[in-house]
Amino acid sequence: MAKKHTVRLVLVLALTLVLLYFSFRGMDIGETFRYLTQNVRWGMLLLVVLLTQLHMLTRALRWKFLMVHEKPGVSLYNMFAANAVGFTVSYIFPARIGELVKPLYLARREKCRAGFTIGTCVVERIFDIFTMCFLLAVFLLAKPLYISIFKIQDASLKQLTGLGIAGAAIALGLLAVCLGFIFFRDKAMALAGAVLKLKIFPEKFRAKILELLLEFIDGLKFFRSWKTLLAYIALSIVVWLGIIFFYWVFFLAFDIHINFFFLFPYIFLTGVGAAIPTPGMAGGYHYFSREGMVALFGLSVNQAVGLTAVFHAVQYIVTVLVGFLILSKDGMSLSQIKRLGESEKKP
């Protein structure tokens, strides 16, 4: 077990280093530093710092629409805290373990079923992918309206289209699996029970997994009403428009004026990079952000690398500080909260 963990860690670190190499390749450190220090607007940058947690709040508001079926009075603060703590853990440790810490933290704080909260977070991620792909599709379909003022190479459009189709396919695949669990619940439970009867699974482990699976399926049931579903879709768009607004202000802080609408494909690319399971999004986020700035906005490599590094540093530092403040208030250490996520992966 320890050997597998070591191999996995080495592979993740190797991937991170490779991506970082391509992210910073060709940059001039002196030129990058000079650009960042000469063009910064400190007032706007302070606003950016204040806006880093905006998506935590909008995500918490959206989460209420799924958690209401488990506990109508879930605290907005606890959902905000769960998001902040989950992102903090993902920023520090590899393998995106924060994605599991987030629902388990909320389940513990609100005394909800762990499997149910995990199921709601799976739904959340599916809708995140769908929303990103939707906004990208709007950008691509609107090309005739902006082609005269915003030039983009055909190669870049083809790459964006390919990534968008791949993202939509992944989201549809995950949605199909979730719907399979919901509409064929008995068969899914029977299949899980048959698999768990294998001797490699301890008897106590079988019971726990089956219980979590039942809770998980309940957490996937977001089709309670069309009203709830439409409200959730609308809030998903609000979440991502808020993230785009954050980046729009960030560019303005460095005196770069980019039309809000033209940030849609850039945010999609950063989302692709952030999805790569490296520690703190390092490497993947940097590479896709750099490529997006150069290909879409015509920025120089030095500008793109410098801006990406600052973007990432501000998000990382502010989020981790907020996460540590919340954990300190709860009387928990980072290692304790990390074990909370790891415990669900073990029998």
N, C-alpha and C positions, 0 to 999 in steps of 0.2 A: 504493500500500500504506500509506504513511504517512498519507494523507488518510483512508482507511478507519479506521485506528487512532484518529485524532483524533476522527472523527465518533462512533465507538463509545464513546470515553472521555467525550465531551461528553454523550452520551445516558445513560450510566451515572451520571455525576455529577448530571445533571438529575433522574433518577429518585430518586437518594439524597436530594437536597435536598427534593424533593416529599414523600417518605415521612417525612423528619425533621420537616418542617413539620407534617404531620398528627399525628406522634407527640408533639410538644411543644405543640401548639395548646391553649390554654385553661389552661395551668399557671400557678401563682403561684410564682415562684422562691423567694421568702422562706418561704412556707408549706412548700414541698417540702424545702428545706434544714432548716427547723426540725423537721420530722417525722423526717427521717433521723438527725439528731444526737441527738434525744431518745429514740429507741426502739431504738437499736442495742445489741446484746449482743456485746461485743468478743470474748469467748471463743469464741462460736459463729461469729463472722465469721472468726476465725483458722482454725477448722476448715473453713470454706467454702474458704478459700484453699488449704488442704492437699488438699481434695477436687477441685479444678479439673481435675487430671490423671487422675482416676479413670477417666474414659471412654477416655483414651488407652491405659491399661493393659488394660481389658476389650476394647477394639477390637483391640489387639495379640494378645491371647489368641485372639480369634475368628479373626483373620487367619491364624493358624497352620494352621487346618483347611483353608484353601484353598491355602496355600503349600506344604503338605507334599507335594503331588503334583509340585512343581517341585524342592524342596530340603527334605528332612525336618528338617534341623538348623538351620533359620533362627533367628537370634538373636532372643530376645524383646526385648532392648534395642534392636536395630536396627529392629524393627517399631514399638516405642514411639517411637523417635526419628523414624522416617519419618512417623508420625502427627503428632507435635509440629511438625516442620518444615513439613509440608503445611498444617496449620492456620495456622501463623505466616505463610506466604506468602499464603494466602487472606485472612487478617486485614489484611494490609498492601496487597495489590494487588487490583485489580478482576478480574472475569471468572472468579473461582474457579480461578485457575491452580494453586493449591495441590493441587487434586484430581489434577492430572497430575504435579506435583512429587513427591507422596507415593510413588507406585509406582516412579517413576524413581529416586528417592533410595534406596529399598530395593534395587532391581535393581542399582544401582551398588555399594552396600555389600556385598551378598551374591553379586555376580556371577551374577545370575539373568537370564533373558530379560526384556527390558523389556516386550514385548507381553503376556507372560504375567501379569506383575504388574499391568499396566493392566487386563487382563481380570478379575482377582480383585477389583479395586477397583470395577469396574462391578457385579459380583455383590454386593459389600458394600453399595453404595448402593441397589440394588434391594431387598435384605432390610431395610435401614433403613426404607425407605418402607413396606414391607409390615408391619413390626413396629409402626411408629407408627400405621398404620391399624388394625391388630389391637387395640392397646391402646385406641384411640379407640372401636372397635366394642364392646369389652367394657364401656366406660363407658356408651355409649348404650343397649346392651341391658339393662344393669343398672338402668336408670332406676326401675322399679317398686320396687326395694329401697331406694333412697335418696331418693326424691322428697319424703318427709316431713321430711327433715333437711337436704337440699341443694336449694334452689330454683334453677331455671334457666329462663329465658324460652324459650318455644317458638321465637321467632325465632332465638335463639342455637343451639338444638338443630338447627334446619333448616340454619343456616349451617355448623355443624360436620359435619352429615351430608353436605352438599354437598361440602365440602372433603375429607371422608374418601373419598367415592366418587370424586372427581377424583384424589386421591392413589393410590387402589387401581387406577384405570384406567391412570394413568401407569406404575405399577409393573408391571401386567400387560402393557402395551404393550412396555415394555423387556424383560420376561421373554420375551415372544413373539419379539422380535428376536433375543435371545440364543439361544433354543432353535432358531430358524431357522438361525443360524450353526452351531450344533452339529450338528443333524440333516441339514442340507443344505449341508454344508461345501464339497463339490466345486462345487455350483452357485454358492455365494456367492463362492468364489475365482474361478470362471470369469467371473462378472459383474464382480467387482472388476478382473480382468485386462482385460476389454473396456473398461471405463471408463478405466482407466489408460493405454490405448493411444492415447487422444486426444492430439493434439500439444501440448496445453497442459501436459502432465506430462513433465518430463525423464526420460530412460531410467533414470538412476540412482535417481531418486525412485520410479519404478515398482517396481523390485526391492526397495527398502527398505520400501515400504508393503506389498507382498505378504508379505514376511517377517514384518513386525509383525502383519499380519492373521492369519497362521497361528498366531503365538504368542498373540495375543489370543484366538482361538477356543479354544486349549488352556487358557487361563486362565479361560474361562467354564465349563469342564467340572466343575461342582461335584457332579454326580450320580454320583460314584464309588461310593457305597454309601449305603443308607438310614441306616446308623448315623452316617456323617459328616454327612449332610444334617440329621438330627434334632439332632445335637449343635450344628451351626451355628445352627439355628433357636433352640435353647435359649439359646445364648450371645448371640444377637441380642436376645432378651428381657432377658437379664441386663444387656447394654450399656445399654438404654433404661431399665430399672428403676434402674440406677446413676445415670443422668442425672436421673431423677425424684427420687431420694434426695438428690442434690446441691441441687436446687432446694428440696426440703422443708426441708433444714437452713438454706438461705439465708433462707427466709421466717421460720423460727424465730429467726434472728439478728436480725430486726427485730420480734420478738415478735408475729408473725402466725402463728396456729395453723390450718393447713389440713390436712384429712385427706389422707393420702398418695394414696389412690385418686382423690380429686377433682383431683389435679394432672395426671391423664392427658390431659384435653382441653387444658389450658394448655400442656403440653409439645408436644403436636401443633401448636398454633398457633405456638409459637416456632420449631418446625421448619420450618413453612411460610415464616415470615418470614426465617429463616436461609438458605433455599434461593434467595432472590432474590439474583442475582449483583452485589451492591454491595460496595464495599471494606469489609472487616471486619464484614460483616453490618449495617452502619449503615443505619438507616432501616427496612428490612423487619423486622428483629428487634424494633426498638423499637416499631414500630406494632402488630404482632401481639401482642407482650407486653402492651402497654398495654391494648389492646382486650380481651385475655383476662382480665387482672386486674379490669378494671371490670365486664365482663359476667358473668364466672363467680363472682368472689369479692366483688363489691360494693365494691371499694376506690375511693377517690376518685381523680380524675385526678391530683392532686398526688402521692398515694402511688404510684400506678401508674407515673407518669413517673419519679419519683425512684428507686424500686426497680429499674426496668428499666435506668436509667442506671448504677446501682451494679453490678447483675448483669453487665451487658455489660462494664463497665470492669474488674472483677475477672477475668473470663474472658480478656479481651483482654490485659491487662497480664501476668498470670501465664503464659499460653500463649506470648506473644511472648518473654518473658524466658527461658523454658525452651527455646524454639526457638533463640534466639540463643546460649545456652550450649552447646547441642548443635553448632551450626554452628561456634562458636569452637573447640570441642574437635576438630572435624574439619578445622579450618584453612580453612573456606570462608566466603565473604562472602554477604550476602543477594542481591546482584546476580548472583553466580555461580549460586546455587541457583535463582534466577528464570530465568536463561538456560537452565538444565537443562530446565525445563518448556517454555519457548518453542521450544527447538530441535526438539522433537517435532512442532511445528505447522508447521514449515517444510520445504521440500524440501531 
